[in-house]
Amino acid sequence: MKQSGKNRTAGAFALCAGLFLAIALLKFGNPAILEHAVQIAQTGAQSSPSNAGLAEILMGRTGRGPADIYELLFQAWPLHWGYWMLGALACLGVCAARWRLPKPTWLAATPLLWLIWLFVSAVDTIDPVLTRLTMVHLTTVVLCYCLGLFALSKVESIRLFWTPILLGFLLMIYIGFEQHFGGLEATRRFIYSQPGWENLSPEYLKRLASNRIFATMIYPNALAGALLLLLPAMTVAAWQIGHFLTKPTRLVLAGLVLIVGLACLFWSGSKAGWLFALVQGVVLLLGTRLQKRWKIMVVVAVILAGLTVFAFRFSEYFQRGAPSASARIEYWRVAVRVFLDNPVTGTGPGTFKTNYQRLKPREAEMARLTHNDYLQQACDSGLPGAIAYAVFIWGTLYQCRRVSLSDKMSHAVWLGLMGWSLQGLTEFGLYVPASSWTAFFLFGWLVGKSESTE
């Protein structure tokens, strides 16, 4: 009877965890440090009601709660709502958890060591406000890892976890399709009809003029990161959840999820995202049981097709001199300089914005994050923080690689985490709750599940 009650609690936790991550995909796609930006935007615009309203619209009212049912359904939610939801989920997770640290214990415990060092580096931060916002977020990220490791990995009926995530993922995809087929143009007309739109930042106006979709995320590359992370697992989930259907029907459902996900990745216009998806496809093919000759031929064909699409899709971008790549190089140059000046504890978690504002060239556009999660750890928390984070990410992927081949879902999750980790070289997915909460939940699940299948 006691074991049956434990199983029911574990099942309830899996369902609630899936619901939480589905909501995160739809409502928490803004970086954690933008809570501060919203407060500034609202405070600075108080003298002009029209500008204040426009600022709140653009930032999704993340500084305070939605004003009506429309905003509740269609705009981003305040991030502290997500923290309260995660806290409630953690209470349930404690009841469902089995407190055993997998081997190697040093690797499984690395996120906790990383978090401890972040608190050490936070003591001497140059921007307490940004560091506070960042530390609260990164603490919840590690909490998600612990819940995945100690609670979710012990759940037997994992479909309860994947079903709500699949529904949330498909709704995110639907919003991306809606943006591509007219929604972005409607948004442009709405913004341009608001008084004071000319005073918006050049970066936002540039993004507004683009046809790149971003669905429920802060911008297109963040959407690409969510797709890299979840598309392999969602394709397998569509197959497994429809177990009561005929095999051809299940193949069609899984194929449709894959196709619409790739379409959104293509429309996001993410250059690095497309290349990392190509890497995922190649790794997947290399793990198949095809004869070596056929495997080589298929891999070469996939690479050539992927690069051809890449060259066709982004030819205009390279003709314009690859401006976003040049901007990233400038971000990274400043981050390296800050790290070399503060190699042990950095300047405090989340403080790249403060450093970049001081060190950037006058003509360079402003940036709040480094657009490289690993380099951000180095300049924010020094070499120990960067090493701890990188060792956990890549050490876990290496440790779980062989064990993940034991079943389709584990391998799909591993592929997604690999793609998300690769994108961390060019983006800031760690600081977007929707993707970082999901990724660390899955890291914990994979680590815990790997031990049980060895």
Secondary structure, DSSP 8 states (H G I E B T S, - for coil): -HHHHHHHHHHHHHHHHHHHHHHHHHH--S-TTHHHHHHHHHHHTTT-HHHHHHHHHHTTTTTS--SSHHHHHHS---HHHHHHHHHHHHHHHHHH------SSHHHHTHHHHHHHHHHHHHTT-S-HHHHHHHHHHHHHHHHHHHHHHHTGGG-S-THHHHHHHHHHHHHHHHHHHHIIIIIHHHHHHHHHTSTTGGGS-HHHHHHHT-----TTSSSHHHHHHHHHHHHHHHHHHHHHHTTTS-HHHHHHHHHHHHHHHHHHHHHHT-HHHHHHHHHHHHHHHHTS-S-HHHHHHHHHHHHHHHHHHHHHHTHHHHHTT-HHHHHHHHHHHHHHHHHHHSTTTTT-TT-HHHHHHHHS-TTS---SS-S-HHHHHHHHHHHHHHHHHHHHHHHHHHHHHTGGGGSHHHHHHHHHHHHHHHHTTTS-GGG-HHHHHHHHHHHHHHHHHHHHH-
